[in-house]
Amino acid sequence: MPATSAQTRDRPETAHSEPRTVDAVAAEDLVKVHGSGDAEVRALDGITIGFEAGRWTVIMGPSGSGKSTLLHCLAGLDSVTSGRVWIGGTELGRLSDRRLTKLRRSRVGFVFQSFNLVPTLNALENIRLPLTLAGRGGDQAWIDAVIDTVGLGDRLSHRPSELSGGQQQRVAVARAMASRPDVIFADEPTGNLDSHSGAEVLGLLRDAVDRSGQTVVMVTHDPVAAARADQVVLLADGRIDDRIHEPTTEAVLARVRSLGA
């Protein structure tokens, strides 16, 4: 769907193009405007992009570049001013609020910087929460495999206050994977963690892609974290500025510094 040259990267190929079947998530001519008149801010300025299934993409850019806004619009957590977003073959803008909520529960996983666990529920109940809200039992063999992957088998009866920050984020990653969603969105998932716990969470996301075929789209400001991904998309002023395939820490750091300058 997205064009590949530097000149046409942000424009759809046709006015009515559809997302490619290999894309787990896609956006076409996405615009998000905050405010009006003299106070108008274009947080997203005509972004067209596809995120290939079974790959890990990191979104980076200077403060105010629109990276978190893009993530929230792609996940259906925020409305768009114009343009279209698809998850799989479903266009979000065509859904009622009820159907959009149902889609997010069943086909989207989200990992927040602040964990967003329910304090009165234990780890297992938090992991199963999206399935509980959707009225589904889920695939128990898959849930057991997810719990084994995140290494929380002996902490399932503990509430969030009884877990370390790294353990809480592992619960959040397991919760995001529990329903086998089309895509996991992660917004600065290591931002509140020490380096060791952060590395563990990044390893879990890498395993989710490599071992489970999961699609991950993550916002981060950390070049070391970005280097774990398959590609990095760089934003500036609400538009796609560049992409780095097979990123390294050094390449990402140099490119982010040039954007900041």
N, C-alpha and C positions, 0 to 999 in steps of 0.2 A: 503493500500500500504506500508507504513513504517513498518518495524519490530518493536517490542515493547521492546525487551530486551536491556539492556545497551550495550551488546557486538555487537548487529546487528542493532542498531537504525538507522544508517545512510546508510544502504545498501538496495537496492531493493530486493524483494523476488525472482524475476526472471529477466533475462536480458531484457525481453520484456513485463514487467508487465504494466497494464493499471491502471489509477487512479480509486479508488473506487467511485461509484456513489454518496456516501454521502459526498464526498469532493468537496467543491466549488472551491478550488485551490489545486494543487498538484505539486510536483517537484520530479524528479527521478535523482539521481546521478549528482546533479548540481555542476558544476565547473565554477568558474570565475577567470581568471588570468589577472593581470595587469602587463605590462612590459614584459621583456624577459631577458634571460641570468642571470647575477648576480643581475639584478634589478627586477627579477620576484617576484611577490607577489600573492599568492593564496588567494584571498579574500573569496572565497567559495571553500570548499574542499570535494566534494562528498556528498552533502546534499540530502537526500530523506525524504520527509515529506508530509503529507496531512493535509488540514485545513477543518474541518467538517463544512458543511453548517449550518447556523443558530447559530453559536457560535462566541465568541469574543476571539481571541488569541493575546497575546502580545509577541513580540520578544525582548529579552534583552541580554545584554552581555557587556563586557568591550569595551572601545574604540578600534577600529580596529578589532573587532570580526567578522564583516561582516553583521551585522544586517540590515543596510540601503541598502547595496548591495543586500542582499537577497530580501528585500521588493521590490526594483526596478526591479529585474529580474522576480519576481513573477507577477508583474503588467505589464510586457512587456515594461517598460520604459528603460531597459538596456538589451543588448544582453548577451548571456551566451557563455562561451568558449566551454562547452560540457554539455550534459545532456538534460533533457526535462522538460517543464513546461506546465501544463494544466490549463485552466480556464473552469470550467464545463467539458465537454467532448472534448473541442477544444485544440489541441496541438499548442502552440504559434509558435514553430519552423517551422511548416509547412505552415505558413501564409506569404503572400507577405506583403510588407510594407503598401500597401493600405488597405489590409484586417485587418492587425494588428491595424492600426489606427482606422478603423471602429469598431473593437471589443472593443478597449479601450474606445471609446466614448459611446458605448451602454451597455457594460457589466462590466465596471470597474469604480469605483469612487475613487478619490484620494484626501486626505486632507493633505496639506503641513503645515509645521511649519510656513512658511512665508505668509500663506493665499492664495497667488497667485490669487487674484481677479483682474479683468480688471478695472483700475481706471476710465475709461470713461463711464462705464456701471453702472446702479443703481443696487440695491440688487436683485430685481426680474430678471433683465436681466442677472446678473451673475449666479443666480440659474438656469436659463433656458439655459445657454450657451452650455452645452454638447448636449442638444436636438436641439438647433439652428444649431450647427455645423453639426449635423447628419441629418439635414433636417427633423426632426420629431416634431410633435406637442406635443407629450407626453400625459400622462393621467392627465387631469387637476384636477380631484378629488384627485389623489395621490399627485400632486404638492401642492394643497391647504392643504392637511393633513400634508405634510412635513413642509410647512411654519408655520402652526399652532403649530406643534411639537417644532420647533426651536424658536417660540415666536417672529417672526419678522413682523407680520402683519402690524404694524404701521410704519415700516422702509423701506418698499419695494421700495420707490421712492428715497431713499438716496444713494449717491455714497459712495464708501469705505472710502474716506477721511472724511465723515460726520458720520462715525460709530466708536465706540470704538473697541479695539482689540478683545474683547470677541464677540461683535456683528459681526465683520468681519469673525471670525472663525465659528460662527453659520451659516453665509451665505455660507461659504466653505463646511460645513457639509451638508447643504441643497442641495447645488450644487452636491455633491457626491451622494446624495440619489435620485436626481430628476428623473434619468432614470431607477430607480429600478434595479441597477446593481447586478450582481452575487455576487460581493464582494466589500467592501470599504477598501482601504488601507490607513493608516494614519501614517505619518512619523513625530514623535514628535509633535503632534497637539497642545499640551499645552505648548510647550517650550517657546513661546513668550508671555504667558498670566500670569496675576496674579493668585493667588490661587483660588479666587472666580470664575473668568471667566473660569479657567481651570477645576474646578469642574463642572461648567455648561456644558462645552463641553463633558466631560466624561459622564455626565448624559445623554446627547443626544445620544451618541454612545451606551450606555447601553440600552436606550429605543429603538434604532434602531434594536438591537438584540432581545430584549424581546417582543416588541410590533409588529415589522414588519418582524421578522424572517430574518433580515439582517445578513450577514457574515462580520465580521470586523477582519482585521489583522493589528496590530499597533506596531510600534517601539516606545519605550520610555526608558528613563533612570530612571524614577521615580517609586519607589516601591509602593507608594500610588496609582498612576494611574494604575499600573499593577494589583493591588489587585481588581480592578473593573472588570477584565476580567474573562473568564471561565477557561483559562489555560495560563501558561507562558512557552515559549520555550526559553531556555538559550543557547546562542552560545559562543564558545571559539575557536579562531584560525580557523574560517571558518567552524566549524563543530558543530553539535548539541551535547551539553554536558548533558543536562537534561531537564525534563519537570516538571512543578508543576501544578497539577490539583486543582481547587478550591483554588487559591492562597490567602494568607494573606500578609499584608505589612511586617510583621515580617519574614515570611518564605522566601519571595522574597529578602528582604534586606540581610538576612544571607547568602543566596545562591549566590547572586551577590558579596558580600564581599569575599566569598571563591574563586570565580572565579578570582577576582582581585588580590587576594594573590597568 
